[in-house]
Structure formats: structure tokens, C-alpha cells
């Protein structure tokens, strides 16, 4: 069986990529990622059973999260690195098996003989691994279990992948929780069950939403403990004269390391994409050479990086295949990788990035003095809760719109720009993640000193948005669904799936989702979501606004 992938929003024809990913991954990479996911399920079969007998292993837990994150869209495009992951997966699986068998011996139990992913052993070379991966991909499950069950399994899988990304960011900053690792193993183990029912899988997907809520809370604590609570901050969006490094992705610690290593070297650091919220954190914005944000969302990077006159560092995800013109001055670190691009290892020695920046021309003159505001995390917004609540009571603020999520390259995403522009002057827009690049440089004005556009941060800062909504609901003594709050969400990859499952777990209804519905959500599954949560696809900005505001 050949390649098949429908895990992201821009998948070919809205049904699935079969020759090459629209993201740029080739069939070899896609198939090796399928196999890594399969191997990780095998690890979790043992780890889940071992945990029930009280036996844990940190290396097993951490590998599980890293392997899941490695298979997220736009992370690892390098077949050789994926081969290394698969070799390690086999070693970790043996370790998990031994953990389980020892725990059984200690409890006087006979270990189960586990088949399927638990019995996998790796082929000797990449061709052999690709042949193994082709046997166990989504198409094999579709033919065995049907589209609906497979789609529900994928909904859980993608939720776990997205949650794993946040768990990995948190552990990099020293925050972990054993109970949360247990949730990953339990979810992956369930995905190996022979004949799961649709009801069981729907229940499990909401459980992934609960897991993701806890993980986002852990990451929120990791970020704020390390760098302080975000505070409203003006960020320059035009260049400053001088040598330059651009940092993209989501990992704040990589940015901090680079800031430390470039101090006093006459190099200006710019954020890109999901790194923009870094400017709101007190300990990061204290670095004077963190001068601004360059460019927009991830999908514009090829043309933006091409004309950026410095070095580029990609952390975690959202890389696209680079043009030859900048391949020698783009670097990856962490889990993100691209063939032919220099990868910086765990020592985080960024000297090659610095050398590339110094060798490049840099910006020859200052741009205009243009800024945008960031840093409206829950702490900042709830710090002015009283004026906000009073503005709602007086009718000065009539409605809140959460317009955010991922951005992407497919047509139809200008819906979000138009929607934001059409929102009435007595409404407030909360935004987060890359979706905000559709409108975050427009001027929306304010309501009695409260900005009409509040940038809450990265995609994981959905946690902040939830806390703000809960606090407002408490202040008015109503449920979140009774607030004058509408969620207009854009999705692209698996972290958005995890956040959507979190919102559904919290019982949040009437979400509008676009630009298209996930290809893996089949009509029967969609019916469940519509009946239980009244989730609906976006139509046109005019119609949707009219439906919301009456």
C-alpha cells in the first residue's frame, strides 16, 4: 500500500495526500513516520500495562512524547533521522517490555503475550523500514475497520500528537507530570484494540481533550515560571539597521539560549511566526537585542526567508523546504529537521548560526517605526477584569470573538481577515496562534481604553483564553456557553485538533471551524459533533456574523 496522509487541513483534494504531501514530505518520509507511530503504540502497550502494576520509566515516557511530536506536520522531513528514531524505538520497546515483565514477576502475574505493534522489530535498512510502514498505514486500517472507525482513531491520534508537542515544550523547561504520561500510554494502547466501538473512541477523544487541557496548563506554568507572565508590549514590525538572526517555531528556551549567546555581538534578533509572543515575557524582552518581529505566518516563509538578510533558526516546527538561496543560512534544532539543512544538537551551540549572521549583509537601514501589541495573556487581561466587566455591564462591550488558530496556504483563509474587519466597533477580538497574522497588523482601535484586539499568544495559550472565559463566566454567574463569546477557529495541524478536543471536553458549543472540516471526520462522526456540540463549518463572514449577532 502506498502513501496516505490526511492529518492536516490542506491535504490534497480535501481527501488525502497519496503521492507527496502538500506540506512537502515525500512518500518515504510519510511512511517512516507511519511506522514510528506504529512502533510508539507498541511501546505504549507495554508501558500502559506496566503502569497499572506501578512500574514507570522516564526514558520510555519521554521517548513516547518526542516520537509523537516528530510526526506532527512540518517537523521532521529527514528520512535518515527518522531511521534513527525507529532504531531507538525498538530499543525503547524492549525496555518497556522488560519493565512490564519485571512488574508482572513482582506481582506474581503471568505477562500477556502482546502482538501487533508490540511485536514489531525494525528492518535493517530504510527500504525495509518503508516496506514495513507501507503494510501498517492508514489504508490498511481503512480496509479492515472502515472509514468511520479509522477516522475516529485518527482524531485521537492527532489529538495525542498535538498534546505531545505541548508536553515536550513543558518538559524542556523542567515541568513534567507522571499522570499525564500515563494518559499518552492509555490513549495509544486503546488505538491497538482489535474492534473498538465508535462510542468508545468518541469518549476517548474527549479524554484526549482533558489530557491536553492539563498539559497546556503545565506548559503555561513552565513558560510563566521561566519568563514571567506576559504583559502588554509594543513590538516593532519593521527592521533595525544591522546584522540579523530570525527565530521561528515555538520553543522559548531555544530563543533564550540564542539571546544569551548573541549578547554583545552586534546582532539583532527577530521573532517569526509563533515566536512573536516571546516579546510579551518580561525575562525575554529584557534582552535589548530582541528588536522586533519579521514577516508573517509560517506558510509565507519561503519568500520572506529568501529576502531576510541574515541567518534563520527553526525551533520545533513549521519548516518548509528551503530555497537554495538561503539553505546555507537556515538551521534547525530540537525535533525539526530537513535534509541538507544543518542541525544543531542538544548542546545548543549556536556559533554556526552566529557566523552565518555575521557573514550575511544584515539590514542596511532602519524601517519605519511601526509596532503591534502582544502580551494579553490571562494575567494581563484578568488584571483589568473590573473595567472589562463594567464595560460589558454598561453595554460598551457587546460581544467577544475568539478568532484564532493555525494559518495555512490554501485559499479561503481570507475569511478570517474579512470576519475580523466586519466585527462591530462595540466588540472585542481575542486572538492567538498563527491565524492572527491574517489581521494582527490592522488597527481596530479601543473601547474606553481597552484595545479591541487582544493578542493572547501562541496556540498553547488557548489555555489563557479558556481561563479568561471561565473568569468572565464566574463574574456573571453563568456558564461559558451563556457568555457573549463566539469562537471562530481555523485549524491546520494536530495541535489545533488537540485544542478543539479540549474545547469539546469543556462542553463549549457553537464553535465555527474552518476553512474546511477535517478529511478524517466522516459524516457519521460529524453528526455526533453537530448533535452534541453544534459545531459548524464557517460559511461567509457576513452570514456567520449575522447568525451570531442576530
N, C-alpha and C positions, 0 to 999 in steps of 0.2 A: 504493500500500500504506500502511496506517495505522501507528499507533504499535505497537511491540512491544518490551518490555524484560523480561528475566528475570535481570538481573545481581545482584540482592540476594536475601536469604533470604526476605523477607516478600512476595515477588511474588504477585500476585493468583492465588488458587486453586492456588498452587504450580506454575503453568504459565507465567505471563507476564502483565504488565500491558499492556492494549490500548487503554484509553480515557484513563486518567490513572494516573500512578504511585502506588502505595500510599505512597511517600515524599513525595508531594505535587507532583511535577513534572507539568506538563501536556504534552499531545502536541507542542506547538510546541517546548518546551524539549528534550524527549526526542529529537525528530527533528533538531534543530540539533546536539545532542550526537553523534548518529549520524554526521552529516555532518562534524563536526570530527574525529571518529575516522578517518573515511574520508580526509579531507584529510591527516591526520598520517601515514597509511600511504603516501600519495603522496610526502610529504616524505622518508620513510624509504627509499622505493625508490631515490631519487637519493642520499641520504646514505650508504646502505649500499654502493652501488656506488662512490661517491667514496672512501669509506674504504679500500676494497680497493685503491685506487690511491694511498693515503697522504694523501688530502685531507680535512681536517676543518674544521668551522666551529662555533664555540662557540654562536653565536646559534641555529643550526639545532638543535644538541643540546639546549639549554635549552628552546627552544620545544616540542620533542617531549615532554619530560618534563612541562612545565606543561600542555600541551594534554591529555595523558592524565589528569593529576590533576584537571583541570577537569571531566572527565566521570565522575568517581567519584560514587557515591550521596551525596546530601545535601551537595553542594559548591556548584554554580552553578545557580540556578533562574531566572536572569535572561536572557531571550531577547535583549535589546539588547546585553548584554555578550558573549553567545555570537556574535552577529553580528560584533562587533568582533574576536573571536578568529578567526572564519572569514576576515575580510578580511586579517588578519595572516598567517593560514595560507597564503593564496595568495601573499603576498609572500615568505614564508619558503621556500615550494616553488620559486618562481622562483630564489631564491638557491641552493637546494640543487641545482637543475638546472644552473645556471651553474657551480657548484663541480664537479659531475660532468663536465660537458662540457669545462671547462678542464683537469681532471685527465686526461681522455682525450686531449686535444690534446697535453698534455705527455708522455704515454706513447706517442704515435703510434698510438692506438686509435680505432676508429670508435665513437661513443656508441650504445648501444642506443636504439631508439625505444620509449619506455615508454608503455603505455596505462593504462586503469583509473584508479585514484586519482591516478597521476602526471599524467594528462592533464586533471584536473578544473580548471575555472575557476569562480569564485563567481558566483552570480546577483546581480542588482543590489539586491534588497531582501529582507526577511525572508520574505515569501510565496514568492518564487522560491527562496530557500535551503531552505525547508521542502519545497517540491516536489522539489528535488534530493535532500534527505535521505530522503524517502519512497521514492525509487527504489532506494536502496542499502542499506536497513536489513537487519536480521537475516532478515526474512521472505523477502527476495529471494534470500538465500543458502540459506535452508532449502529453497526450491523448486528451486534449481539444484543444490545439493550434498547435500541430505538432512539430517535432524536430527543424525545422529551426527557427521559431519564438521563441521557448523556448531557443534555443542556443544563439540567439541574446540578449534575456532578460538576460541570464546568463553572457554574455560578459559584459553587462552594470553593472550587479550586482557585478561581480568580480572586475571590474574597480573601482566601488564605494567602495568596501571593502578595496582594496589596498590604495586608496586615503584617506580613513578614518584612516588607520594606520598612515599615514604621518601627517594628521590633528591633530591626538591625540598627537603625539610626539611634534608637534609645540605648542599646547595649554598647554602642561605640562611645557614648557619653557616660557609661557606667551604670545604667539603670536596667535591671532585669527582674523578672518575676517567674519563679518556677511554675506557678499555677497557669501562667499564660503559655509557657512552652507546652504544658500538658494539653492545652486547647488545640495547638497545632497538630500534635500527635493524634489526638482523638479525631479531629476532622479528617486528616489524611488516612487514618485507619478505616474510617467509615467509607471512604471512597474506594476501598478494595473489597467491599462487601459484594457478594455474588448477585443477589437480586434485591436491591434496595427499592423501597416504595417511594412514590412521589411525595407523599405526606412526610415521610421520614426525612427526605432530602430538603424539603421546604423548611421544616423545623431546624435542620442542621444549618441551613444557610443563615437563618436568623441568629443562631448561636454564634456563627462567624461574625455577624454584626455586633454581637455583645462582646466577643473577644476583641474586635477591632476598637470598640469604644474604650476598653480598658488599656489596650496598647497605645492608643492615641493619648490617653491620659498620662501614661508612663512617659511617652515622648515629650509631651508638654512639660512635665516636671523636669525631664532631663534638660531640655532647652532652657527653661527659665532658671533652673538651679545653676546651670553653667554660665549663662549670659545675661541674667536678669529678665524682668518682664518687659516685653516690647512696649515702647512709648511712642506717641505720635511724633513723626520725624519727617522733615522735608528731605527728599532725595533728589540730587542733581541727575538730570537725564540727558545732559549734553557733555561732550568731552572736556577734559582738562589737559592743557599742554603737557607733554612729557611721555616717558616710556609707560607701557601699559600691560597689565595681565587681566584677562577676563575669566571669571569663575562661574561655572554653571552647575546645575544639579540641585541637590537638596541637603548636602552634608555640611552643617555649620562648622563642625570640628576641622574639616579639611580647609575651610576658609580661614579659620582662626590660625591654623598651622602656617598657612601661606602668608598671612598678615605678619606673623612673628618673624618668619624667615626673610621677608622683604623689607622689614623696618630699616629705615636709614639708607636704603639702596637707591633712592630716587625713582622708584617705580610706583605708579598709581594702580590701585586695584579697583576693578569694576565688577559689579554683580550682573548676572544674566539669568533670565527665566525665573525659576523657582527660588533662586538665591536672593532675589530682590528684598524679601522681608528681613534679611540679615541686618539691614540698616536700622531697624527699629530696636534691636537689642543693645542695651547700654554698654555691655562689655565689648561688643564688636564695633559699635560706632565710635568708641573711644580711640580707635586707630585712625589717625588723621589721614593716612594714605588710602583709606577706603573712601574713594571720592565720589562714587555715583553708580548708576545703573546704565548699562548699554544694551540697546536692542529690545526685542520683544519676546514673544513666546518661542518655544523650542523649535517649532516647525519652520521658522524663518532663519534658522541658524546658518544654513549653508551660504546664503548671500550676505548675511551680517558678519559671519566669521571671516569670509573672504576679504572684506574691506577693513576688518579690525586690524590696526597696525601694531599688534603685539602678540603675546603668547596667550593660549587658551587652555584652561584646566577644566576637564569634565569630571565631576564627582557623581557617584551613584548612577543617575540615569538621564535619559533624553538625548542621547547622542544620535546623530545621523551620519551616514557615510560621508567623510570629508572630501572636499575637492583637493586635487594635487597641490593647488596654490597655497593651501595652509596646512597640509598634512604634517609638515616638519615642525610646525609650531603649535600643534594641538597635542595635549597629553591627557591620559586617563589615570584615574586612581580609584581604589576601592573595588567594587564589583563590576564597574563599567569597563568594557574592553572592545576594541575594534582592530582587526588585522592591520598590521603596518603602522599602527599608532603606538608611540612609546608609552608604556605603562609604568607608573610609579608605585612601588611596592609598599609594604606595611611600615617601612621605616619613614615614610612621608618626607623623603629628601627631595625638595622641590628645586634643587640647584639647576637642573636642566631647563626647567620652566623659566627660571630667572635669567639664565644665559640666553634663552630664545627671545625673551622680552627685551633684554639689553641689545641684542643684535638687530631687532626689528626697529623701524623708524619711530614708532610711537606717534602720538598726536602732535602735529606741528603748531597748532594754535588752540586756544580755548574756544569752545562753542558758546552758545547763548546761555544766559542764567535761567534755565528752565528747571522747575522742580515739580515733583508729585509727592503726595503724602502717603506714608505707610505707618504701620505700628499700632493699629487699632485692635490689639488683642483683647481678650476678655477683661484683663486687669484695667486697661485704659478705658474701655467702654463702660465697665461697671463702676469705675472711679467717678464717672459723670452720670451715673444712673438716675440721680434725682432730677437734673434738668431734662433728661430724656423722658423719664416717666411723666414729668409735668407737661412736657410738650405733647405727649400722647393724650394726656387728660384734657388739655386745652384745645386739642384738635389741630395744633400746629403740625404735628406729625400724624398723618392718616394711615400710613401703611409702611411696612418694611419689606424689601425684596432681597432675598439672598440670591444673587446672580453670580455663579462661580462654578468652578470645576476645572477640568482639563481644557486646553485648547488643542486644535488639530488642523490638518492641512485641507480637509475635504471642504468643498463648497457648502454653504448653508449655515456656516458659523457666524456670518454677519448678522444673523438673527439676534444674537446676544448684544451686539453693538446697538442695533436699532431698538431693541427692547429697553436697554438702559437709557437711551436718549428719549424714549417716549414716556418714561415714568413721570408722573405729575410732580410738580415742584414741592408739594407737601408730603413727599415720600422720601424714605432713606434707602440707599442701596448698601447692603453689606456684600463684600466680595472676597474671594480667596482663590488661591491656586492660579495656574496659567491662564485660565479663562478670562481673568481680569484684564489681560493685555488687549482684549478687544475694545476696551473703553476706559482704561485707567488713566489715560493722558488727557481725557476730556475734562472740561470744567463744569461741575454740577452745582457749584455754589453751596450755600449752607441754609440751615433753618435755625434762626436765633443763635448763631454761633456754633451749632452742631453741623459738621460737614455732611453734605448729602451722600458723599461716597466714603465709606469706611472700609479700608483695606485691612482685613483681619490677618492675612499672611499666606503661608504655604497651604498645600492641600490638607496636610495633617492638622492644620489649625481649624478644620471643621470642628475639632473638639472645643475650641474657643467659641465658635458660632453657636454650638449647642448649649454651652454654659450661659451665653448671653440670652438665648431664647428661654432657657429654663428660669433664669433670674427674672426676666420680664414677666413670664407667666406667673411666677410666685408673687411678684409685686401686685399683679392684678387679680390674683386668686383664681386663675383659670388654667386650663391645660394648654400645652404648646399649640395644639391644633386650633384653639379658640383665639389665638393671638392674631392681630392684623399682620401676619407674616406669610409670605409666599416664597417657595423655593423653586428657582428656575435654574436647573443644573445641566451642565454639559459634561459628558464623560468622554474619555479617550481610552485609558488603560485600566489596569487592575486595581490601582489604589482607589480610583473612583468607584469601582464595583464594591470594594470593602466599605467605603464611606456610605454608599447607597444602602448596603445591608445594615449598617449601623443605624441609619435614619429609620429604616423599616423596623428594626428591632425596637427602637424607641417609640414605635407606633405613630410616627409622623406621616400624615396623609397629604394627599393633593399635590404631590411633587410633580413638576413638569420636567421631563427628561428629554434631552436631545443631544446632537442634532438628529440622530436616528436611534432606534431601540437596538439593544444588543442582538447580534445574529444568533447567539446561543439560547436566547429566551424564546422558546417556541410558543405558538398560540395558546395551548392549554396552560402553560406556566404564566404567560402574560395575563390570562383570565384570572388566575389566582391573585396576582399582584393588583389587578384593577379592582377585583371584588373586595379584597381585604384592605387595600391602601389607597385606592383611587389614584394610582399613579397613571400619568398620561403623557403621550408624546407632545412636544411643542408643535404648534401649528404656525400661525403668523404672529408677530409681536402685537398687532392691532387686536386680533381675535383673543389672544391669551390675556392681554391686559383688560379687555372688556369683560371677559369671563371672570377674572379675579376681582376687579373693582366694581363690576356691575354697571 
